[in-house]
Amino acid sequence: MKKRFVTALGAMLGMLLIPLVSGGGEPVIKMSTTTSTQASGLLDMLLPNFTKDTGIEVKVFAKGTGAAIRDGMDGNVDVIFVHAKAREEKFVSEGYGTRRYAVMHNDFVILGPPEDPAGIRGMKDAAAALKKIARAKAKFISRGDDSGTHTKEQALWAATGLPLVTKTTTVVKGGIKRALAFKHPQGLGTWYLSIGQGMGKALTYANEKQAYTLSDRGTYIKYKLGRKEGLDLEVLCEGDEMLYNPYGVIPVNPEKYSHVKFDLADRFAKWLVSPRGQALIANYKLLGQQLFYPDAIPDAK
């Protein structure tokens, strides 16, 4: 009798626990994010801590910011974590996201070979530095992937005043066609090389070609100091206000897509901007170098 009671009790407890770990109640969310949050190693530190604190796992899809935003627009993920503020605000204003939470920032830097053939070392004006690179026809590697970094690069080229060429490409996803227009300087395929890849691959290729490129500082530090191979590229232009690089997290709107796990996604967003999440970001360093700076609680320790 006692054995049957214990067995029945165990079965009842098992039934109560099932919704917590399987089916629709499974504590897993899907997140599309920029490659820089992954390539910098930040997510490898943040996500295990989030799971430890909440029991919620995060499945990551790392890609350019444009593609990550389109994932949110198509309802393919529960949350996006990206770095193109104007595009993020548009995502929210058009009803695809509920709210943009300001999480952190770092900055972009223009990298190049130690020999610096274009002579931009020490410049604080990023557009002027790019103009010198273009006039010298020194090799420049563009991500060319509609990422936040690529968006910033195009804004910098526009600020140079140089004549730009518009390249239109079509992206098809889920049967939906979207036309994307990219602007770049003259010289595509000669000195200006667009590779359609993430930040890590762009850095590796620029290193191989001893070329200039635009990078977020966090990924550069990770690739320069955090890997045995290192990088034979140096920061040659930094400090321009145009190089500021803010990151935001946005839960996908459940009124747009009822299947998204909004409660879990919103919990993740709020954890990132909580004292706990902000302190983890503030303390994430590589060989003493800080990769990101918290924005929700700037003085987080």
Secondary structure, DSSP 8 states (H G I E B T S, - for coil): -HHHHHHHHHHHHHHHHHHHHSGGG--EEEEEEEHHHHHTSHHHHHHHHHHHHHS-EEEEEEE-HHHHHHHHHTT--SEEEES-HHHHHHHHHTTSBS--EEEEEEEEEEEE-TT-TT--TTB--HHHHHHHHHHHT--EEE--SS-HHHHHHHHHHHHHT--EEEEEEEEEETTEEEEEEEEEES-BTTTEEE----HHHHHHHHHHHT-EEEEEHHHHHHHHHSSSS--S-EEEE---GGGEEEEEEEEB-TTT-TTS-HHHHHHHHHHHTSHHHHHHHHT-EETTEE--EESSSTT--
